Amino acid sequence: MTTAAADEGMWLLNDPPHAKLQERYGFDLTDPFLQRAMHASVRFNNGGSGGFVSPDGLIVTNHHIGADSLQKLTRPGRDLIADGYLAKTRADELKCPDLELNVLQSIEDVTDRVKAAVKPGQSAAEAAAARRAVLSAIEKESLDSTGLRSDVVTLYQGGVYHLYRYQKYTDVRLVFAPESAAAAFGGDVDNFEYPRFGFDVCFFRAYQNDKPVNPSHYFPWSKTGVAEGDLVFVTGHPGTTNRLETVARLKYRRDFGHPYQLARLRAMESALIQFSETGPDARRVAATDLHRVANARKVISGQFQALLDPAVMARKEQEENALRSADPKPWEAIEKTQSLLRSRERQMALLERGEAFSSELFAAARHLVRLAAELPKPSGDRLREYRTSNLDSLKFQLFSPAPIDPTLEVAKLSASLTFLAEALGDRATIEIVLAGKTPRVRAAELVAGCKLFDVAERKRIFDAGPAAIDQSADTMIQLARTIDPAAREVRKFIEEQVDEPERQAYSRIAEIRFEKFGRTIAPDATFTLRLAFGRVSGYDEDGVARPYQTTVAGLFQRAGKMGGREPFVLADRWKAAQSKLDPTTPMNFVSTADTIGGNSGSPVVNRDGELVGINFDRNRPGLVRNFVYSDVQARHIAVHGGGVVAALKTVYGANDLARELVGQ
Amino acid sequence: MTTAAADEGMWLLNDPPHAKLQERYGFDLTDPFLQRAMHASVRFNNGGSGGFVSPDGLIVTNHHIGADSLQKLTRPGRDLIADGYLAKTRADELKCPDLELNVLQSIEDVTDRVKAAVKPGQSAAEAAAARRAVLSAIEKESLDSTGLRSDVVTLYQGGVYHLYRYQKYTDVRLVFAPESAAAAFGGDVDNFEYPRFGFDVCFFRAYQNDKPVNPSHYFPWSKTGVAEGDLVFVTGHPGTTNRLETVARLKYRRDFGHPYQLARLRAMESALIQFSETGPDARRVAATDLHRVANARKVISGQFQALLDPAVMARKEQEENALRSADPKPWEAIEKTQSLLRSRERQMALLERGEAFSSELFAAARHLVRLAAELPKPSGDRLREYRTSNLDSLKFQLFSPAPIDPTLEVAKLSASLTFLAEALGDRATIEIVLAGKTPRVRAAELVAGCKLFDVAERKRIFDAGPAAIDQSADTMIQLARTIDPAAREVRKFIEEQVDEPERQAYSRIAEIRFEKFGRTIAPDATFTLRLAFGRVSGYDEDGVARPYQTTVAGLFQRAGKMGGREPFVLADRWKAAQSKLDPTTPMNFVSTADTIGGNSGSPVVNRDGELVGINFDRNRPGLVRNFVYSDVQARHIAVHGGGVVAALKTVYGANDLARELVGQ
């Protein structure tokens, strides 16, 4: 971990690691390379990444990122998760009900304006209000002047503010998805493991005015693959890292935050597994929720192991001490906010973040209740998600025609209400929510008395405004209304007493860091576009060499060794194609580039900016990366681009699609 | 719930409900009936019940009670859980490595002596010591004079003390077990559901001096089955109920105890599922642990729903108020102990009950460490499980030759150490246990450095005494030694500050209850022999009639409807026998008799004392029975005795066994 750690970094596109790449790889990071990385990378707003791969708006991502749309397009008799999908012609491409894609157009530094809005001597409440107002104003001005989605991004936990402008695409159509048996081969068992054999890809196409988009840039599909030692780049949207957090916050996570999250995720996973096992329909409707929760449980488990590792905590203390001597006050301020956070975080999570109400219907009801209350206010005074510049995206989600399954709603709501009763520790609020019933009975009652399954009903209530909310007999709207004062109160407390003081403290910490080290450390991930780089390379674990890539032969071997049991059942199409597939066809490969959740679906590109793979996972040692970068064993894992083309042709007969990628 | 609730009660054999049975069913509960119930009922010390069913010592119980032994008798190439077993001759009956059975011989009321040992004015510590000493003395005197296992049982939470004497059997051999696909058809999905189609039976034979035992009593196998409305009895060993607990304790369970247990069980279940899925060997070795944990999770979930039901709590408050007016002090005392319990219960559970160290090796190490410290003391001063009268049973377990799987040990220990770090809230102790490693690394290290897999090593250390413990380099012994002071300290605190004051308070509550109502309410369950009675009867749920019994036809229908997916895969033998099986053959039936966990495997007998079924489960509405009895929907579920004989003959070709049961 000496020079090698120099592959660390999820770099800002407007502050890229020119010198580092020159020094380590003799690579000249040119403007055209960066322009392509910016304009060909695609953010999936449901939590992933992707990239344009043809001049006709074709986009590649992971199957597990597309799965949300596959689930929503699934109908009895058309199970896109289990069976996959291939559009034979463009007319067969299936429009996703609520998928929004964002493509970054420009970045502008607005730090000075944001910081100037908060005046010395303001109370935390005043400062929080001033900050919210200036962010909202900047975004609205940008939206009005450019027509582009405009988000101010908080970097370095409050040290720097950048305005990101995006082209939005809301007409996105499914082109190809494999069956989940191939995409998620190995399932939860192999998730975060390597060697790996996942065919975790999915293709969409962006449309505008009913015509395929012609993007300004796309990643040409490489025809040469990768070799050990190759320099590669990952260009995507890492979600969240915690590397610049103080030790006090990390200890808070270890002692309170992560144990709470683990308990919650296990409760939801247990409930979803039980629901899934009640029959094939239940299994189908719960598939993506179950995958999401199981994946999160594995991520948080891995992070928790890292937080319990004294070596990790010692390293963080060392890093902190190197800065803290300059001025200990900001660190002390963050120590103080942790005890405030501790006293309220469960309320915040359960009531305000809605973890007590795991339900699409509740989410819709809450938006309707809050929209009625917030829209009459000036944009800068609203709860942040209701600011003018965000309304179109919010309404696109709220009015999604995607079907909502009542049986799954009852199962999830019952589990999350039960978890509320376990975890909140405030009996009066629990009793208000449960209204004199058990969680199971209450969940069934809430779903049965809710009409928000119907988009028209959601629109009707939205259009009717506050009066319709006050008079509504809808059970879910009543619940959202009842709990709203408590939820707003805890949110206000956290925003004013925790978030705002922390932002000010981190702003000072960033100053100290920049003074001492310059901008040599990238900001923590914020689900915005970043560029990472690394070397394709295998590694040793438990004395066993793990190769830099895996092959089709390995897939069939693993299926055989695991006795064909779920989740190692080979997809029928792959079994049928076995004799025609070259066994040396590469499946997956690994590199040292710095990634995290949110990078799923990120294009992996070579020196020439050609796509060589699609990132889809990290290995288990990589789970520590929320807190520290390591490249001893930690790797991200990508689907091999060459393997994708081979499978499209040989396994799926998707020759048109393959031709669109590689021209033959 | 008016007169029908009169079927409530898990009655003491020496205080049986003569009048109630006479009044409700015109049934004369005779002495011979009671003698048979006592001497033919068998307690499985691993947590279940059973009964003698032939003059040659044949015993029936549930497959899920036998499963612990099946697992321990399983070897690579002989998977008794997956494949089942049928001994062709007596010579083929397989000796279980550590199964102890107890058959009750007599009950003696020792309340006066126990209560007299505790003097007015003694401190809680003095009272606890005096009570422990008198219990130990009574048991030792009884063992010395009769040679029988002698346990003083605390009834009415401290109101009454009875001495139970048992004949012990430690040479117990496996005669027959079905494959788990038939025994646990429907798995976790159908567990606690009805209609049900479980073939949850298992047969053992007790031996003494290498010859089958000829018990003084056994239950003749009925040839007539049951009809709706029939009076039946369940004679077995219900584990724990909480019906006579105060409202303060029930609220403690609702707000702290149950949430903690749910979090722990989900953590263990999640870890065991993940371990199981890593391959067929892992799946095999983890099978019984996973079943046990999943079952417990479902039980505690059901109880938690009941505790969250305001109607249940209101009923308990009403019951309590009816007594409390006589003298509120004991209830107030128990209110006080709850806050003490709250401050220490996680330490008690994790460190002393060992929930942080889910490992056979740790359990052995702790016994060795404690035996070395306790045996030099007088019996009455020892930790209760090391009293002289219990040593033989304890050593029988400790020196069990059952194999211990190291991979499963690491998985369980890793999960439970992780849970310790989540739940204990005492960073210093967590760090002592983890010794500077992550839970995963620490678990692997502990198992790798432990030699207690080997029975000879366990015996060697036991024989060598305290010096061997002090000098041991065995990792697990070192851990048990390191944590022992903290574990003993919290146990002492709970025994003296919670248990003893509660026992005194409950003693007073029992007096008040007996004064007001006489002994009309049976004591809470204590995993000792009880007699319950009820009526065979179906019920309505969600407007659907549930029949009093199910049939073989229903089994095949359900398998078909669930698409042959696990856990609804039909066993091959049953598929092969389908055409030969009479579709009207009964599989399972239900009655209103009052049961709880521990009653698994209990003989269900008719008015003539003949066995008509083997209890194996409750339905979901029955999960409320820890706290209140109901017979509106709550039922226990039994395997039908007639169905067992039919399957033995037609499905398994076990004609000798069938002949031993029904003589033809």
Interface residues (C-beta under 8 A of the other chain):
Chain A: G187 D188 V189 R254 D255 H258 P259 L262 A263 R266 A267 E269 S270 I273 Q274 E277 T278 G279 P280 R297 S301 F304 Q305 A306 L308 D309 P310 T418 A421 E422 A423 G425 R427 E431 L434 G436 K437 T438 P439 R440 K561 M562 G563 R565 P567
Chain B: G187 D188 V189 R254 D255 H258 P259 L262 A263 R266 A267 E269 S270 I273 Q274 E277 T278 G279 P280 R297 S301 F304 Q305 A306 L308 D309 P310 T418 A421 E422 A423 G425 R427 E431 L434 G436 K437 T438 P439 R440 M562 G563 R565 P567
